[in-house]
Amino acid sequence: MSDTVTRWAQIRSAIAQAARDVERDPDSVALIAVSKTMPAEAILPVLEAGQRLFGENYVQEAKAKWPALKARFPDAQVHMIGPLQSNKAREAVELFDAIHSLDRESLARELSREIARSGRAPTLYVQVNTGDEPQKGGVSPAEIDGFLESCRVHHGLTIEGLMCIPPAADPPSPHFALLAKIAARHGLRGLSMGMSADYEAAIQLGATHVRVGSAIFGARG
């Protein structure tokens, strides 16, 4: 096995153990292998090993490599986990199976329009800025209730869950707990939270999707 596949297998095993430690079914936690900045040849080994969920940050980068990869692995799914510009909504709806970074009215409006136009509906997660960091995308916890209602009522969107990226300087668990509390309040099943350094804590607090990149693919150039 390649080093990448070995690391991937280790992460899968650690995810399963973290789930069992809190009496969760390991199958209730999906691993999103974050393949952003990775060329197709770096992604192929984990695709061939059986990984089927991948995360990308940029529309153009994903557009350059994933159509060819999906032609070979048609059951692979690509999730948009980075900030999404409203003017990229059409390409995003065409390209991605899920979008984790819905965070403003203009984007909700454009996604609604493109979903209606194309008939293709990616799974949608609303990003919550749990630390209210001004430099980071996401809806403030103080505004999330109104935004979710607007997505559903005004834009006709089906929201699957919530996503967060805790502040780098903070312990992550309080942010994961806050996200889980908001999701429960709104009857949302999906919790996209936890990355290479903190996915085990996220699983303890209910993560349904963890986004792991460097722990699988190594340091990026």
Secondary structure, 3 states (H helix, E strand, C coil): CCHHHHHHHHHHHHHHHHHHHCCCCHHHCEEEEECCCCCHHHHHHHHHHCCCEEEECCHHHHHHHHHHHHHHCCCCEEEECCCCCHHHHHHHHHHCCEEEEECCHHHHHHHHHHHHHHCCCCEEEEEECCCCCCCCCCECCCCHHHHHHHHHHCCCCCEEEEECCCCCCCCCHHHHHHHHHHHHHCCCCEEECCCCCCHHHHHHCCCCEEEECHHHHCCCC
